[in-house]
């Protein structure tokens, strides 16, 4: 099972000790980020009240920054419950 899937299945509000990316588990790419942004934006807001179109606009305004944040979360195996991208499901 790919590291990304295992990491997301074990999401908690604290880093998971001892998990590191391997060569088989590369960081997210800009191509992947752009693919995520093509989700349907007409869905109901998440628990934070933000709709997909708001999240997409925010990410598109600073794609490099968001990609760096997502990859740091992946590297640390830490995806905070608050502010977690709902589009990645």
C-alpha positions in Angstrom: 0.0 0.0 0.0 1.5 3.4 -0.9 2.7 5.6 1.9 0.3 8.4 1.0 -2.7 6.1 1.6 -1.3 4.7 4.8 -0.6 8.2 6.1 -4.1 9.4 5.3 -5.6 6.4 6.9 -3.7 7.1 10.1 -4.5 10.8 10.3 -4.4 12.1 13.8 -3.7 15.5 15.4 -0.1 14.6 16.1 2.8 13.5 14.0 3.3 9.8 13.5 6.8 8.9 14.8 9.2 7.0 12.5 7.4 7.5 9.2 9.5 8.8 6.4 9.0 9.0 2.7 10.8 6.4 0.6 11.9 6.6 -3.0 8.6 4.8 -3.8 6.6 7.5 -2.0 7.5 10.8 -3.7 6.2 14.2 -2.6 3.1 15.5 -4.2 3.7 17.2 -7.6 2.2 20.3 -9.1 0.5 18.0 -11.7 -1.3 16.2 -8.8 -2.3 19.4 -7.2 -3.8 20.7 -10.4 -5.7 17.5 -10.8 -7.2 17.9 -7.3 -8.3 21.4 -8.2 -10.5 20.0 -10.9 -13.0 18.5 -8.4 -16.6 19.6 -8.5 -17.0 22.8 -6.5 -20.8 22.7 -6.1 -20.6 20.4 -3.0 -21.7 21.5 0.4 -19.2 23.2 2.7 -17.0 21.2 5.0 -17.1 21.4 8.8 -15.1 24.6 8.6 -17.8 26.3 6.5 -15.5 26.7 3.5 -16.9 25.6 0.1 -14.7 23.8 -2.5 -14.7 26.9 -4.7 -13.3 29.0 -1.9 -10.6 26.5 -1.2 -9.7 26.2 -4.9 -9.4 29.9 -5.2 -7.1 30.1 -2.2 -4.9 27.3 -3.4 -4.7 28.7 -7.0 -3.6 32.1 -5.6 -0.5 30.5 -4.1 0.0 27.1 -5.6 3.7 26.7 -4.8 3.1 27.7 -1.1 0.2 25.2 -0.8 2.2 22.4 -2.4 5.1 23.1 0.0 2.7 22.9 2.9 1.1 19.7 1.7 4.5 18.1 1.2 5.7 19.1 4.6 2.5 17.6 6.1 3.2 14.4 4.1 6.9 14.4 5.2 5.9 14.8 8.9 2.9 12.4 8.5 0.9 15.2 10.1 -2.4 16.4 8.6 -4.1 18.7 11.2 -7.8 18.1 11.5 -8.4 21.9 11.4 -7.6 23.2 7.9 -7.3 19.7 6.4 -7.9 19.9 2.6 -11.3 18.3 2.1 -10.8 18.0 -1.6 -8.2 15.2 -1.3 -10.7 12.5 -0.3 
